[in-house]
Amino acid sequence: MAAATTPTCHLGLGLAAVGRPGYINLGRDRDLPADRTVDALRARTHELLDAAYAQGVRYIDAARSYGRSEEFLADWLRARPDAADVVVGSKWGYTYTANWTTDAERHEVKDHGLGTYRRQRAESAALLGDRLDLYQIHSVTPDSPALTDKALHAELAEAAAQGLTIGFSTSGPAQADAVRAALAVTVDGEPLFRTVQSTYNVLETSAGPALAEAHDAGLAVIVKEGMANGRLAGPDAPEALRAVARETGLGCDAVALALILRRPWAGVVLSGAATLGQLASNLHAAAVDLGEEQLARLDALAEQPQAYWERRGQLPWH
């Protein structure tokens, strides 16, 4: 990942919450304009990108399924030639199907097949061109065909040989198994994946040991959903987290992200901010100093993975 000159280089910006009008984050009715037109969300995305860049953020994360996130990011990159040091990541494997609505029956369709890779790779290339640095398989699970498809592996390795970094993200209660299975994927004796992006937060810590193994194997580790889709933000945060936040004088979000930044294997922790205020608060995570007793209280909040992902699966699209 690109280095920056400020501590916030360890924080990246994910565009899931602002690239499309509907998402599962709590509080989106407050966070986004009531009229979520394409132009309104493009403007919000560009405001966030400007502010993040000014604060030293140098990794931006998009996906084909995040509505028009790649398009918004590409527009911003063209308008900001000074931002040549930004590392751009995107993901393939889900197709956005909501047609810019918030009440679609299905918002995205998952397919890790070679045909989907070829189509979405072309779509990403048309928008981002050579600014795309990292291309990740979106939400790999242990049963994903992407872990065993040799033809897909060959084409991904070819893209890597041409300079594209190949990675994967994970989701679900068996993230650790997915990470370890992906670490075993090789092409011509060489590991295929160079990055892993997983959900890890105060409530869902089960992938931690596997992410440490990935880090030790040389992969860059990106952490997503550090705010648990809004469950760790002030209004919805557990009392123990709110108490630690009061003690530090900073927001629940900053404390939640600071806990992740303390993990030696965490290379980049994503902010999923939808407002400038959220972004500014998130970036204070780098300044949070947590004591051992505070860490113990936060560690006690971890849920069983199955329960966490069941709750996540019940979150409505707003």
Disulfide bonds with the S-S distance in Angstrom:
none
